[in-house]
C-alpha cells in the first residue's frame, strides 16, 4: 500500500488550497483518514480526521476553515483549506488506517507536502 499526497504550494494569506492524498495497493477498506502537519523541530500534530462512520475531528486552530472529505471509490482524501494564515505554513502529511488483503490493519503515511502561506 502506498499513499501519494499532492496539492501543496505557496498561497497568499486569506487564500485557499486543496490537498489530496490517494491510497493504492491491496486495500480492502480504509478505516480512517487523517491529516497531520509538522514544523521543523516540532511534533507532528493532527489537523483533521475522518473515520469510517463519517465522524470528523478537527484541531481547534483550523475549525471552520479546513474541511476534510473522502472519495471512497477513489481511496482519496482531501483537505480543503480556506482563509489560510501564516501560521498554517507547515509540511502536511496524510495518514490512513487500512485493512489490506492479508487481513492485517496498518497505518500508512504519505510523503509530506509543503504549504507556505505568505505574501
N, C-alpha and C positions, 0 to 999 in steps of 0.2 A: 504494500500500500504506500502511495506517495501523495503528499499534499503540495499543491503548487499555488502560491499566493501571487497576486498582482494588484496593480492599481495605485501604488504609492506615487508620490511626486511632490512637487512644490506648488503650494497654493497660498493665496493671499488670506490674511485674517478676515474672517467672515465668510469665506468661501466654502465650497463643498468638494468632497472627494468620495469615491466609492471603491472600496477594496473588495476583491474577490478571492476565494480560495476553493480550489477544486480537488477532490479526492479521487484517486484512480487505483485500480488493482482489484484484488479478490475481496470485495466488500459485500457483506451480507446486509448490514444495516449500520447507520451512523446513529449512535445513541445520544451524542451531544456534540455541539459545535461551540467553540469558544475563541474569542479574540483576546489577545494579551498585547501589552506594549511594554517596552523596556528601554530605559535611558541608560547611557554609559555608566557603569559602576553601580547601577541600581538593580533591584529585583524586578522580575517580570510580573506585572500587575494585570489582573483581569480587567478587561474593558467591557465586554458583553458576552453573554452566553445564551444559547438556545438549546433546550432539551427536547427529547423525542416526543414528549407530551405537549409540546408547544409553549411551555413556560419559558420566559425570558428573564434575564438578570442583567443589570447594568451597574457599572461603577457610578457613584454619586456624581463624579466630575463630568460625566457625559450624558446623564439622564436628560431627556428632552431634546438632545442634539444628535445623538447617534441612534441608528436603528439597525438591528441585526435581523437578517432574513435568510431563509434557506430555500433552495430549489432541490427538493429531494430527488427528483428524476435525474438531475444532473450531478447529484452529490456535490453541490456547491453552496457555500455560504458567502453572504455579502455583509459588508458593514458600510452603511450609508452614513457619512459624517457631514453634518451641516454646521453652520455657524462656527467654523473652526477657529481656534485660538492658538496663540503662540505656544502655550503650554501643552497643546496636543501633539507638538512635534516629538516624534519618537520613532522607534522601529516597531512595527506591528507584526505580530505572529498569529497565525491561526493554529488551532489545535482541534483534533477530532478524536472522539472516543468511538472506536469502530469494532464491530463484530465481524470477523473475517471468516473465510470459507473453511478454515481449520478448526473453527469452533472457539477460537480464542477471542478475547476482548482486550484491545490495546489502545493506548494513547499515541497519536502521531502528531508531529509538528511540521508545519510548513516552514519554508525559509522566510526570513523577515523581509518586510517591505518598508522602506523608509518614507515617512510622511514628514514633510517640512512645511510649517506654517510661518510665512514671513513675507513682509512687503519689500 
